[in-house]
Amino acid sequence: MTSRTVTLLDVARAAGVSKSTVSDALQGSGRVATETRDRVRAVAAELGYRPNSAARRLRRASTGAVGLHLPATATRLDYYMNLAFGAVERAQEDGLDMVLLAPSGAAGGRIASRVDGLLVIDPEAGDSAVPGLLDAGVPVVTGERYLGPAAGPSAAVVCDNAASLTALLDHVTDRGARRPAVLVPSGSSAWATALRATARSWGLAHGVEVAVRTVPFAATPAEAEETTRALLAAAPAVDAVICAPDGSAPGVLRAAAALGREVGHVGDGAGREVGLDAGRQAGRPGGSGTPGAGLLVASCVDGPAPRNAEPPVTAVDLRPAAYGRACAELLCDILADRAAPDTVRRHAWSLETRASTGPA
């Protein structure tokens, strides 16, 4: 091209599509096929097209607000409250208000007229509200990927959830566990799906039988206790329980106490290792599942419940406030043309080891 400014019409002619299709493809809005979107973006890059930010803001009057959609169970989980606070704080730094959307969602068109963009956190493939949100005609950032069918591209901030559960399983194994179990969450979110798949794949890779039990996505301590009691009764050789849902770890500890399992070591209560084979040799069919035997406990989500438990519970710190900030920051960057509408960024987690898995 010449030195003159490249326009949308130039890109449309070169790509063989309409001007509106070019606009939708570059903004990640509308119903544009993936192949067409990729071709339009490639042509735009080749021609050196740069969007006119001021014109875009004039064409679409800013509402000064962004929407936040959380899972229906979020209101009683500490993780999502901290995430929301982090998102609100970051949005306000760009002069944007945060609107909390009803869990049931609303028609995409009505939402698009009230907000400049959307944050959709832990979207469930089975949530009927999510497709309308993703196709609302405004930029969307998801907290974790959406695994259902999507009409167009969306940005995302993701954690490596497979790696975090792998770290927990490796940790309890390093501390002596030989028969770990995982209380995995139900549902069709990327987080739940990754944990269920990882529990099984880790067991196959290590030649270890991992007992997997499914609990509600937002399981209460009482539900975790009931599931853990049934698990240890049916599989007494289990010597480590990793619970996924936020705030459910105290239920696992209560189940262990009720069954006489001492949390924080793997052994017979006197510091001696008691594996399945040793238990059989001693005439005890359960091995480390006998009363007084040890049990390691860990959680996939850190928070007040694991930190304040007795003993404190080893957990993965997903840094929810920072995660909320990261999601809001990406949305702000997209609205300000600092990032593409399909940008994916990664969020770091850390493993916090505590007394529930034994001394260092």
For each residue, the residues with C-beta under 8 A, 3 or more apart:
1: 4 6 10 47 48
2:
3:
4: 1
5: 50
6: 1 10 11 44 47 48 49 50
7: 10 11 49
8: 11 12 19 22 23 49
9: 12 13 19
10: 1 6 7 13 14 47 49
11: 6 7 8 14 15 22 40 43 44 47 49
12: 8 9 15 17 18 19 21 22
13: 9 10 16
14: 10 11 43 46 47
15: 11 12 22 39 40 43
16: 13
17: 12 21 22 25 36 40
18: 12 21 22
19: 8 9 12 22 23
20: 23 24 30
21: 12 17 18 24 25 30 32 36 40
22: 8 11 12 15 17 18 19 25 26 40 44
23: 8 19 20 26 27 29
24: 20 21 27 28 29 30 31 32 152
25: 17 21 22 28 32 36 37 40 41
26: 22 23 40 41 44 49 51
27: 23 24 30 139 341
28: 24 25 37 139 140 152 153 154 155 340 341 342
29: 23 24 137 138 139 152 341
30: 20 21 24 27 137 152
31: 24 135 151 152
32: 21 24 25 36 37 40 152
33: 36 37
34: 37 38 153
35: 38 39
36: 17 21 25 32 33 39 40
37: 25 28 32 33 34 40 41 152 153
38: 34 35 41 42
39: 15 35 36 42 43
40: 11 15 17 21 22 25 26 32 36 37 43 44
41: 25 26 37 38 44 45
42: 38 39 45 46
43: 11 14 15 39 40 46 47
44: 6 11 22 26 40 41 47 49
45: 41 42 48 49
46: 14 42 43
47: 1 6 10 11 14 43 44
48: 1 6 45
49: 6 7 8 10 11 26 44 45
50: 5 6
51: 26 56 337
52: 55 56
53: 56 57 336 337
54: 57 58
55: 52 58 59
56: 51 52 53 59 60 337
57: 53 54 60 62
58: 54 55 61
59: 55 56
60: 56 57
61: 58
62: 57 116
63: 113 114 115 116
64: 95 96 97 116
65: 96 97 98 99 114 115 116
66: 91 96 97 98 99 115 116 117 118 119 328 331 335
67: 98 99 100 101 111 114 115 117 118 119 133
68: 84 87 88 98 99 100 101 118 119 121
69: 101 103 105 118 119 120 121 123 129 130 133
70: 74 75 80 83 84 100 103 121 122
71: 74 80 103 121 122 124 127 189 217 218
72: 103 104
73: 76 77 217 218
74: 70 71 77 80 81 84 103 121
75: 70 80 81
76: 73 218
77: 73 74 80 81 218 246 247
78: 81 82 246 247 303 304 305
79: 82 83 246 301 303 318 320
80: 70 71 74 75 77 83 84 121 320
81: 74 75 77 78 84 85
82: 78 79 85 86 303 320 321 324
83: 70 79 80 86 87 121 143 320 321 323 324 327
84: 68 70 74 80 81 87 88 98 100 324
85: 81 82 88 89 321 324
86: 82 83 89 90 320 321 322 323 324 325 328
87: 68 83 84 90 91 98 119 324 325 327 328
88: 68 84 85 91 92 98 324 328
89: 85 86 92 93 321 324 325 328
90: 86 87 93 94 324 325 328 329 332
91: 66 87 88 94 96 97 98 328 331 332
92: 88 89 95 96 97 98
93: 89 90 332
94: 90 91 332 335 336
95: 64 92
96: 64 65 66 91 92 116 332
97: 64 65 66 91 92
98: 65 66 67 68 84 87 88 91 92 328
99: 65 66 67 68 114 115
100: 67 68 70 84
101: 67 68 69 105 106 111 118 133
102: 105 106
103: 69 70 71 72 74 129
104: 72 129
105: 69 101 102 111 127 128 129 130 132 133
106: 101 102 110 111 129 132
107: 110 111 132
108: 111 112 132 133 135 136 137
109: 112 113 136 137
110: 106 107 113 114
111: 67 101 105 106 107 108 114 115 118 132 133 136 138
112: 108 109 115 136 137 138
113: 63 109 110
114: 63 65 67 99 110 111
115: 63 65 66 67 99 111 112 118 138
116: 62 63 64 65 66 96 138 139 335
117: 66 67 138 139 140 141 331 334 335
118: 66 67 68 69 101 111 115 133 136 138 139 140 141 331
119: 66 67 68 69 87 140 141 142 143 327 328 331
120: 69 123 130 133 134 140 141 142 143 146 154
121: 68 69 70 71 74 80 83 142 143 144 327
122: 70 71 143 144 189 190 191
123: 69 120 127 130 133 134 142 144 146 148 189
124: 71 127 130 148 187 188 189
125: 130 146 147 148 188 189
126: 148 187 188
127: 71 105 123 124 130
128: 105 131
129: 69 103 104 105 106 132 133
130: 69 105 120 123 124 125 127 133 134 146 148
131: 128 134 135 148 149 150 151
132: 105 106 107 108 111 129 135 136
133: 67 69 101 105 108 111 118 120 123 129 130 136 140
134: 120 123 130 131 140 142 146 150 151 152 154
135: 31 108 131 132 150 151 152
136: 108 109 111 112 118 132 133 140
137: 29 30 108 109 112
138: 29 111 112 115 116 117 118
139: 27 28 29 116 117 118 155 331 334 335 341
140: 28 117 118 119 120 133 134 136 154 155
141: 117 118 119 120 154 155 156 157 327 328 330 331 334
142: 119 120 121 123 134 145 146 154 155 156 157
143: 83 119 120 121 122 156 157 323 324 327
144: 121 122 123 156 157 158 159 161 189 190 191
145: 142 156 158 190
146: 120 123 125 130 134 142 150 154 156 190
147: 125 188 189 190 193
148: 123 124 125 126 130 131 188
149: 131
150: 131 134 135 146 153 154
151: 31 131 134 135
152: 24 28 29 30 31 32 37 134 135
153: 28 34 37 150 341 342
154: 28 120 134 140 141 142 146 150 341 342
155: 28 139 140 141 142 330 331 334 339 340 341 342 343 344 345
156: 141 142 143 144 145 146 344 345
157: 141 142 143 144 323 326 327 330 344 345 346 347
158: 144 145 190 344 345 346 347
159: 144 164 191 318 323 346 347 348 349
160: 163 164 346 349
161: 144 164 165 190 191 194 195 198
162: 165 166 194 195 197 198
163: 160 166 167
164: 159 160 161 167 168 300 316 318 349 351
165: 161 162 168 169 182 194 195 198 199 202 242 300 316
166: 162 163 169 170 198 202
167: 163 164 170 171 316 351
168: 164 165 171 172 242 298 300 314 316 351
169: 165 166 172 173 180 182 199 202 206 210 242
170: 166 167 173 174
171: 167 168 174 175 298 314 351 353 357
172: 168 169 175 177 180 240 242 296 298 357
173: 169 170 176 177 178 180 206 208 240
174: 170 171
175: 171 172 240 266 296 357 358
176: 173 239 265 266 267 273 296 358
177: 172 173 180 239 240 266 296
178: 173 208 237 239 266 275 276 288
179: 208 209 211 235 237 238 239 240 276 288
180: 169 172 173 177 208 210 211 238 239 240 241 242
181: 210 211 212 213 231 235 238 240 241 242
182: 165 169 195 199 210 211 212 213 241 242 243 244
183: 213 214 215 219 224 227 228 231 241 242 243 244 245 248 252
184: 192 195 196 199 212 213 214 215 244
185: 189 191 192 195 196 214 215 216 217 219 244 245
186: 192 214 215 216 217
187: 124 126 192 217
188: 124 125 126 147 148 192 193
189: 71 122 123 124 125 144 147 185 192 193 217
190: 122 144 145 146 147 158 161 193 194
191: 122 144 159 161 185 194 195
192: 184 185 186 187 188 189 195 196 217 244
193: 147 188 189 190 196 197
194: 161 162 165 190 191 197 198
195: 161 162 165 182 184 185 191 192 198 199 244 300
196: 184 185 192 193 199 200 212 214
197: 162 193 194 200 201
198: 161 162 165 166 194 195 201 202
199: 165 169 182 184 195 196 202 203 210 212
200: 196 197 203 204 210 212
201: 197 198 204 205
202: 165 166 169 198 199 205 206 208 210
203: 199 200 206 207 208 209 210
204: 200 201 207
205: 201 202
206: 169 173 202 203
207: 203 204
208: 173 178 179 180 202 203
209: 179 203
210: 169 180 181 182 199 200 202 203
211: 179 180 181 182 231 235 238
212: 181 182 184 196 199 200
213: 181 182 183 184 227 230 231
214: 183 184 185 186 196
215: 183 184 185 186 219 223 224 227 243 244 245 248
216: 185 186 219 220 223 245
217: 71 73 185 186 187 189 192 245
218: 71 73 76 77 245 246
219: 183 185 215 216 223 224 227 243 245 248 251
220: 216 223 224 247 248 251
221: 224 225 247 248 249 250 251 254 305
222: 225 226 251
223: 215 216 219 220 226 227 248 251
224: 183 215 219 220 221 227 228 243 245 248 249 250 251 252 255
225: 221 222 228 229 251 252 254 255 258
226: 222 223 229 230 251 255
227: 183 213 215 219 223 224 230 231
228: 183 224 225 231 232 241 243 251 252 255 256
229: 225 226 232 233 255 258 259
230: 213 226 227 233 234
231: 181 183 211 213 227 228 234 235 238 241
232: 228 229 235 236 238 241 255 256 259 261 289 295
233: 229 230 236 259
234: 230 231
235: 179 181 211 231 232 238 289
236: 232 233 285 286 287 288 289 290
237: 178 179 276 279 286 287 288 289
238: 179 180 181 211 231 232 235 241 288 289 295
239: 176 177 178 179 180 266 288 289 293 294 295 296
240: 172 173 175 177 179 180 181 266 295 296 297 298 357
241: 180 181 182 183 228 231 232 238 252 256 295 296 297 298
242: 165 168 169 172 180 181 182 183 297 298 299 300
243: 182 183 215 219 224 228 248 249 251 252 297 298 299 300
244: 182 183 184 185 192 195 215 248 299 300 301
245: 183 185 215 216 217 218 219 224 248 300 301
246: 77 78 79 218 301 303 305
247: 77 78 220 221 250 301 303 304 305
248: 183 215 219 220 221 223 224 243 244 245 251 252 299 305
249: 221 224 243 252 253 297 299 305 306 309 313 315
250: 221 224 247 253 254 305 309
251: 219 220 221 222 223 224 225 226 228 243 248 254 255
252: 183 224 225 228 241 243 248 249 255 256 297
253: 249 250 256 257 263 297 309 310 311 313 356
254: 221 225 250 251 257 258
255: 224 225 226 228 229 232 251 252 258 259
256: 228 232 241 252 253 259 261 262 263 295 297
257: 253 254 260 261 263
258: 225 229 254 255
259: 229 232 233 255 256 291
260: 257 291 292
261: 232 256 257 291 292 293 294 295
262: 256 265 269 292 293 294 295
263: 253 256 257 294 295 296 297 311 356
264: 294 296 311 355 356 357 358
265: 176 262 271 294 296 358
266: 175 176 177 178 239 240 273 274 288 294 295 296 358
267: 176 270 271 272 273 274 288 293 294
268: 271 272 273 274 288 290 292 293 294
269: 262 292 293 294
270: 267
271: 265 267 268
272: 267 268
273: 176 266 267 268 278
274: 266 267 268 278 279 287 288 290 293 294
275: 178 278 279 287 288
276: 178 179 237 279 280 287 288
277: 280 281 287
278: 273 274 275 281 282 287
279: 237 274 275 276 282 284 285 286 287 288 289 290
280: 276 277 283 284 285 287
281: 277 278
282: 278 279
283: 280
284: 279 280 287 290
285: 236 279 280
286: 236 237 279 289 290 293
287: 236 237 274 275 276 277 278 279 280 284 290 293
288: 178 179 236 237 238 239 266 267 268 274 275 276 279 293 294
289: 232 235 236 237 238 239 279 286 293
290: 236 268 274 279 284 286 287 293
291: 259 260 261
292: 260 261 262 268 269
293: 239 261 262 267 268 269 274 286 287 288 289 290
294: 239 261 262 263 264 265 266 267 268 269 274 288
295: 232 238 239 240 241 256 261 262 263 266
296: 172 175 176 177 239 240 241 263 264 265 266 314 356 357 358
297: 240 241 242 243 249 252 253 256 263 313 314 356 357
298: 168 171 172 240 241 242 243 313 314 315 356 357
299: 242 243 244 248 249 302 305 306 313 314 315 316
300: 164 165 168 195 242 243 244 245 315 316
301: 79 244 245 246 247 306 315 316 318
302: 299 306 307 315 316 317 318 352
303: 78 79 82 246 247 306 307 315
304: 78 247 307 308
305: 78 221 246 247 248 249 250 299 308 309 313
306: 249 299 301 302 303 309 312 313 314 315 354
307: 302 303 304 312 313 315 354
308: 304 305 312
309: 249 250 253 305 306 312 313 356
310: 253
311: 253 263 264 354 355 356
312: 306 307 308 309 354 355 356
313: 249 253 297 298 299 305 306 307 309 354 356
314: 168 171 296 297 298 299 306 351 352 353 354 356 357
315: 249 298 299 300 301 302 303 306 307 351 352 354
316: 164 165 167 168 299 300 301 302 349 350 351 352
317: 302 349 350 351 352
318: 79 159 164 301 302 323 347 349
319: 322 323 347 348 349 350
320: 79 80 82 83 86 323 324
321: 82 83 85 86 89 324 325
322: 86 319 325 326 347
323: 83 86 143 157 159 318 319 320 326 327 347
324: 82 83 84 85 86 87 88 89 90 143 320 321 327 328
325: 86 87 89 90 321 322 328 329
326: 157 322 323 329 330 345 347
327: 83 87 119 121 141 143 157 323 324 330 331
328: 66 86 87 88 89 90 91 98 119 141 324 325 331 332
329: 90 325 326 332 333
330: 141 155 157 326 327 333 334 339 343 345
331: 66 91 117 118 119 139 141 155 327 328 334 335
332: 90 91 93 94 96 328 329 335 336 338
333: 329 330 336 338 339 343
334: 117 139 141 155 330 331 337 338 339 340 341 343
335: 66 94 116 117 139 331 332
336: 53 94 332 333
337: 51 53 56 334
338: 332 333 334
339: 155 330 333 334 343
340: 28 155 334 343
341: 27 28 29 139 153 154 155 334
342: 28 153 154 155
343: 155 330 333 334 339 340
344: 155 156 157 158
345: 155 156 157 158 326 330
346: 157 158 159 160
347: 157 158 159 318 319 322 323 326
348: 159 319
349: 159 160 164 316 317 318 319
350: 316 317 319
351: 164 167 168 171 314 315 316 317
352: 302 314 315 316 317
353: 171 314 357 360
354: 306 307 311 312 313 314 315 357
355: 264 311 312 358 359
356: 253 263 264 296 297 298 309 311 312 313 314
357: 171 172 175 240 264 296 297 298 314 353 354
358: 175 176 264 265 266 296 355
359: 355
360: 353
